[in-house]
Amino acid sequence: MKKHIQIYHKSLGLDYCDYRPSELSNAPGVDIHHIECKGMGGNPSGDKDRIENLIALTREEHNRYGDKKHFMVFLLKAHMRYLERKKIPFDKEYMLSRIRAYEPVCENTI
């Protein structure tokens, strides 16, 4: 299992065979998506493999929202609400800083 999937499962207290819902629709979340992509060179520093940057999505949601800057604030806010609702520990200040960083790009695009 890839490192980012292990991080997601561990953070949410899931076993590999547990049902994993999409954080947007509650349908089966088949993809663990990096909200901020790792880039072509991978992620040698590991700073993108953290629960604050990992969201479960359906394949259709991944195709629609993934790796598109104008959906970053939408995904970050949805993911933050999901983590809060599930009472999963995360770095809220980190997430808010990422939201602020993308707000100028995302204004009036959704």
N, C-alpha and C positions, 0 to 999 in steps of 0.2 A: 504494500500500500504506500502511495506517495506521501511524502512528509506533510504536505499541507492538508491532506485528508486525515492523517493521523492527528494533527493539531486540532482540526475541526471536531473530530469525534471525541477526543479527550476533553476538550473545553466544554462540550455539551453533555459529556457523560454517556456517550453512545458506544455500543459495541458495533463492530463492523456489520453485523447482520440486522441491526435495529433499523426500523423505518426512519427515514430521514426526509422530512418534508421540505418543500420549497419554502423559503422565508417570505415569499411574496404571495403565494397562492395556496399553500398547504398541500399541493399535489406532490407526487413523488419527486424529491430533489435529487436528480441523477448526477448533477454537476456541482462540484465545489469550486466556485469561481473566485479568482483574485480580483477584488474590486479595482485596485490599482494593479495593473498587469505587471508581471515580472520582467517582461521585455525579452528580446531575442536571445540575450546572453544568459537567460536563467536568472537566478537570484543568489549569487554567491554570498552576499552578506546576510541573507536570511531575513532581512527586515520586512519583506512582503508576506512571509509565512507567519502570520499572527492572527489570532481570532478576530481582531478588529478589521482585518482586510479579507476575510474569507466568508462567503455567503453561499448557502445552498440554493440552487435554482433548478427549474426544469430545463430541459434542452431548449425548448422554445424561448423561455425567458433569457437563457444564456445567449442565444442567437440574437434576440431583440435588444437586450440591454448591455451585454458584455462588451468591454473594451471600447466603449463609446463615451467620450468625455462629457457629453451633454446629459448623460444619465448618472454621473458619479454622485452628485448630491442626493438624488433620488435613492440610489442603492445604499449609500452610507447611512442616510436617515432611516430607511426601512430596516437595515441590519441593526442599527443602534436600538430601535424600538423593540426588535425581536429579542436581542440580548437582554434588554431591561425587563421585558415581559417574562422571559424564562429565568430571570435572576442569575444570569451567567456573568461572572466577574470579567470586566474589561476596562481598558484605559479610555475613559470617556473624554478626557482632555485631548488625547491623541486623535480620537475620531472627530471631535469638534474642530480641531485644527485642520484636519483634512477637508472637512465640509467647508470651512472658511476659504481654504485654498482653491476649491473648485467652484464656489458660488459665482464668481465673475464669468466663468466659462458657461455655467448652466443657466444663467438668468434667461427667462422667457423662451426656453427651448422645449419644455414639456407641456 
